[in-house]
Amino acid sequence: MGETLKIAISPSIQLGGSLFTPDQLVKIGSVVGADAKIEMTSFKQLYAAVSAEELEAIKDELERNGLEVYPAGFATKSLIACNFCKGADIAGLETAKSLNQAIAGIETPTPLKIGYAGCALGTSEPLIKDIGVVKMRERFDIYVGGEPKGLKTAFAQLLVSGVTEDRLVPAITAIIDYYKEHANGKEKFSKFVERVSLEQLQQIAG
């Protein structure tokens, strides 16, 4: 039996939220095969094991059907976004898509969850993500260090507010790069934030 690789499959970010359509679910089943084990994760992704030899063909077929395919495991997950209930322009749909394209699939010391909310309602729960982005009118607030699991759950702390749209992606990618370079082994992001301090990350985020 040949080598198998695990892939993460996500729906595209759109109005109404990141939702799989019935046709997409059927396509996933037909492409990965009847015997494949498909796992639903807390990252709002599906994990599936596929043949390494068929990976590119499978990836191309899924992407042609409006799906996104990323590495599974220790990587930045696809953006966990709200349903943009205030509208594409007001809630920043295109900004969220650009952010997702920039961050999804980056190899990291531990898996990173990044949440995006198009308004202060925060329906995507950005304050319990490793990094949370909240759109506040025409600018963005960035939060870091949320911890949703265990006995020491904690809300993310405000890192910087009033970030302009053109600075959002560079700020988030700078934080991720700094984490990759300075984490102690498989240090969780929330612990990393505690260790390096908000002040240091504020300088990194610019």
Stockholm file with secondary structure:
# STOCKHOLM 1.0

chainA/1-206         MGETLKIAISPSIQLGGSLFTPDQLVKIGSVVGADAKIEMTSFKQLYAAVSAEELEAIKDELERNGLEVYPAGFATKSLIACNFCKGADIAGLETAKSLNQAIAGIETPTPLKIGYAGCALGTSEPLIKDIGVVKMRERFDIYVGGEPKGLKTAFAQLLVSGVTEDRLVPAITAIIDYYKEHANGKEKFSKFVERVSLEQLQQIAG
#=GR chainA/1-206 SS CCCEEEEEEEECCCTTCSCCCHHHHHHHHHHHCTTCCEEECTTSCEEEEEEGGGHHHHHHHHHHTTEEEEECSSBBCCCEECCCTTCHHHHTHHHHHHHHHHHTTCBCSSCBCEEEESSTTCTTCGGGSSEEEEEETTEEEEEECCBCSSTTCBCCEEEEEEECHHHHHHHHHHHHHHHHHHCCSSCCHHHHHHHHCHHHHHHHHC
#=GC SS_cons         CCCEEEEEEEECCCTTCSCCCHHHHHHHHHHHCTTCCEEECTTSCEEEEEEGGGHHHHHHHHHHTTEEEEECSSBBCCCEECCCTTCHHHHTHHHHHHHHHHHTTCBCSSCBCEEEESSTTCTTCGGGSSEEEEEETTEEEEEECCBCSSTTCBCCEEEEEEECHHHHHHHHHHHHHHHHHHCCSSCCHHHHHHHHCHHHHHHHHC
//
